[in-house]
Each structure stands twice: as C-alpha cells, then as structure tokens.
Amino acid sequence: MPLSLQNKKIIISAGASGIGWATTKICLSKGAIVYLCDINNKLINKAKKHPLNNKKLFIYECDASDEDDVSNFFDQIKKKTKKIDTLINNVGVAGPTGNIEKLTSKDWEQTLKINVISHFYFTKLAIPMLKKNKGGSIINISSTAGIMGFSLRSPYAASKWAIIGITKTLAMELGKYKIRVNAICPGTIKGDRMGRVIRDKAKFLKVQKKLIEKDFISATSMNSWVYEEDIGKMCSFLISSESERISGQVFPVDANTIRMDR
C-alpha cells in the first residue's frame, strides 16, 4: 500500500529549490498540505506555478536567518491553521572553503547563524503548533559532515554536528508530547549547490572540477551520487505513521560515505 500523508500539514524552510522543493513535491503527491518559505523571489515565483499552489501549497518569502521574518512567516501560517503535523528544518548554506587559519569570524558567524540559529527560530515557533496537534514530527536536515567531519569545510561541519546535538536533545524533551525528532544526513547531492562546492574546492586546490567530482563519487562505497528525491522520500517516511516509534535517530542517506578527507 502506498505511503499516505493525506492532509498532513507540513512546514518546510528553504523549500523552493533543491532538497526542499523535491520534498515538497513528494509530500504533495502523497496528499499533504505544505507551507514553505524561501528567501529567493525568483525561485518562489517558479514554485508558485505548481498546480496545487494556493490549494494545498502555500508559499511565503522569508529570510530564515531573521527572527522577525520567521515570526511573520508563522503568523501567516496561523491564519490558515493552528496546528501542524511536521516541521522540516531544511535551510542551510555550504559555507566557505579553506583551511581554518584562513577563514574569518564572519565566515563562521554567517554559517552558524543560517545553519543552526535558524533551526532554533523555526523549532521554537513550531513546537506549540505540534503540541496542539497532540504529536507530530520534526525533521532536521544535517549532513554526513555532521557525522564524519569535512576537510576544508570546518564551519559547515561544525554546524551540522550541532544539528545532531539539537535533534538528540529535543527528542528527549518532546517525547512526552508524542513529538518525534530525527535528523537526516544527506551525502553528496547531485545538484547546483554541490556544483558550487566542487567549483570552490577545485579553485582552492587549483585542479580541474572533473577531478573533484570524481573524488566525491568515489568516496561512497556505492560509487554514486545521492539525489534530492532520496531525501524527500526519507522525509515522507519520517512524517508518516510508519515511523511513529522512531525518534532521536540520525539517518545517513549518502550511498554509504566511507571517507570525508577529500
């Protein structure tokens, strides 16, 4: 029997592209109602062309690193519903590439603000709506870098380790309210964002992009990219009743990463 998310109410941050958009489309295909936000107006306008826009898909512009903006986003959602089934904390940036002694405080602060503090903004406001629902799910998008570290990307790795710590802690705090909290750790995702990571690393190491791309793929035992839809499918499972006893867990979806020193 196909997994159903019929009328599940889901909030997704940074939902108009990449993992967020792939997850949005999968959830909508399974009957969910999705409230997404994004900072990119061009991507928002493109997402609004979806046939379910203003029916089961509601899209808002929001800077996830701005607490007031996030609060306004939730105020708009509350005009449509007082409770939700799921929050997906998807927003994040790749951060800078380089040895730590060459990075600046600004590099660190910006990466941590977007990748960690924004999760706090969204989670704080979502929890009362999940409690009104008498349970639900929080899904935090971390990374294999949050398990293994990531050479030349120390701010990013630190931020993704933090997300796992938040996940474990909130699972302890919220279990009594039937709110499950889990993290997904994507591996090397085929797409524009990873393309930029590869470009920056090739530039830093002064080698061809093809060599870096090949190295990323060979760092998995399956010798494969991971795709945005793979993460969306895992999200849909963790939203569904099929995972109602799963909380406090960290799920790599990474084609089995075997090294991160690349």
N, C-alpha and C positions, 0 to 999 in steps of 0.2 A: 504494500500500500504506500503510495507517495506521501512523503512527509508534508504535513499541512501546517501553515501558520495563519489560518483563516482569522482575519480581523485582529491579529496580534498588533499592538501599537508599539512601533519601534522608532527610537531616535538614533540618528547616525550623524556624527560630526564629520566634517570634511567629506561629505557624501556625494559630491557631484563629479568625481573622477576616480580613477584607479580602483583600489580595493573598495572604497566606499560606494562607488557607483555600481560596481559589479555586485556587491552585497545588496544594494538597494533593488536592483533588477531581479535578483534571485528571490528576495523576500516578497516583492510584489507578485512574482509569478506563483508564489505559494499562498497568496491571499492576504498578505499582511497590509497594514496601513503604515506608511513610512513618513516620518518628519525628518527632513535632512537640512543641514546648513552647510554653507561653504563661503569662502571669502572671495572666490573668483567669479566676478559677474558674468564673464563670457561663458564659463562652464555652467553657471546657473541657468542662463538663457538657453543653452543647449539642452540641459536636463529637463527644462520646462516643456520641451517638445514631446516628452513621453506621453503616450495616450492616457495614462492614469493621472496626469497632473491635475490637481485640484479635485480629484475624486478619491484616490487612495494614496496619492503622493503630494506632499506639501513641502515646498522648498522656500528657504529663507536665506538671506545674506547675513553672515555673521563672522566676525573675527574671533576665533576661538581663544586667542591669547588675551582678549579684552574682557574682563569680568562683567562689565556693564553690558557689553554686546551679547554675551552668553545669557545674562539675566533677561534681556529683552527678547531673545530667541525663545526662552522658556515661557515668557509672558504670552507670546503669540501662540504657542502650542496650547497653553491652558485655556485659551479662548475656544479651542476645539475639543479638548479632553482634559480631565482632571487626573487621569491615571494612565500609566503606560505599562507595557509588558517587558520592554527591553531598552537598555541604553548600550550603544556600541561606541566606545571611545576610540575613534579611528584617526583623529587628527595627529599629524606628526610631520617633521621635516628631517631630511637626511643629515643636516648639519655640515660643518666644514670637513675637509680632508687635509690631514697633515700631522706631523709629529707634535706632541703636546707642547713642547717648548716653543713652537712657532705659532700656536693658537693664541687668541686674545680672550680676555674676560668676556667681551661682548659676544664672541662666538659661543662660549659656554652658556651665558645667560639666555641668549635667544633660543638656543636648542632646548634647554631645560624648561623655559617658560612655555614653549609650544608643546613639547613632548610630554611634560609632566604636570605643570601647573594647570594647563587647560583641562586635563583629566579631572583635576580637583574641582574646577568650576562646574563642569558638566555633572559630575557624580553627586556633588553636594545638592544640586537642584533636582536631580532625577530621583534620589532616594525617597523623598516624601511621596512622589507620584507612584513609585514602585510599592511603597507601603500601603497606599490607598488601594492598590491593585491586589493586596494581600499576597504578594510574591512576584517573582519575575527573575530577570537575568541581566547582569552587567557583563559585557564582553570588552576586555581591554586588548587593543592591538599592540603587542610588544614586537619582538623580533628575535631571531636566533642570536643576534648580537647581545641580547639580554640574558642569554644562557652561556654563551661561549666567549664574549668579548668580540672586538672587531678592530684589527690593526689599522692604524691611521684614522680611526673614527671614534676617538675616546668620548667626546660629548654625547654622540649618538648612543654608543654602547652603555654609557652611564645612565642615560635617560631611560633606556629600555630595561635595564636591570631594575630601576626604580619602579617601573610599571608592574613588574612581577612582585615586588615587595608590597605595593599597594593592593594588588589582587589578592595575595595571600591574607593580608590583614583585614580587608573588607569582607572576605569570605567568613572569617571568624566573627566579625562584628554583626554581619547581616543575616547569618544563617537562621537565627531565631525568627526572622521575619519572612522566611521562605524565599529570600532573595539570594540567588546563586551568583557567584562572581568567578569568572575564569579569564585566562589570558590565552591568546593565540599568538604564536611566534612564527610569522612568515619567514621563509628563506629568501632566496634570490628571485624576486618577482620580475617577470618579463614585462617591461613597460617603460614609459617615459622617465619616471623617477629613477629607476635603476640605470637607465641610459645616461642620465646626468651624473650619477655616481661613478659609472665606468669612465665617462669622459673626464671627470675631475681627477680620478686616480691615474688615468693614462697621462694626463698633463703633468701631474705631480711627479710621476716616475719617469716621464719622458720616454714612453713606449707607445706602440700602436694600440688603439682601442680594441682591436680584434684579439690581441694577446690577453688583455684584462678580461674580456668577455669569456674567452675560452677557459681562463683560470677560475672564474666564478662558477661556471658549469661543472668543471672537473672537481670542485670542492664538495660535491654531493656524491654519495655512493650510487645514486640512480642516474648520475650524469645528465641532469635535467634541470631546466628552468621550473619554477613554480609560477602558476598563473593566478591572476586576480580572482577568478571564479573559484579556485580551490579554497581561498579564504572565505569567500561568500558562502560556499557550501558548508564549511565548518561552523560559520556563524549561524546559519539556519538550523543546524543540528543543536547547537547550544541554546538557541531560543526555544526550541520545540520541547514538548512534553517527553520526548525520547531521552532527554538529558536531565530529567527532574531530580536526580540524586547526585548530580555531578557539580561540585563546587570546589573552589580553591586550587584548581588544576591549571597546569601550563601545557598547552598543546602545540608542539612544533608542527608546522605544515611546510616542509622545507626540502623534500626529496632526500632526507637524511644527510644534513650537513656534517661533514667529517673534519673540516678544518675552517678556521676563520682568519688565518695569518696571511691571507692573500693580499 
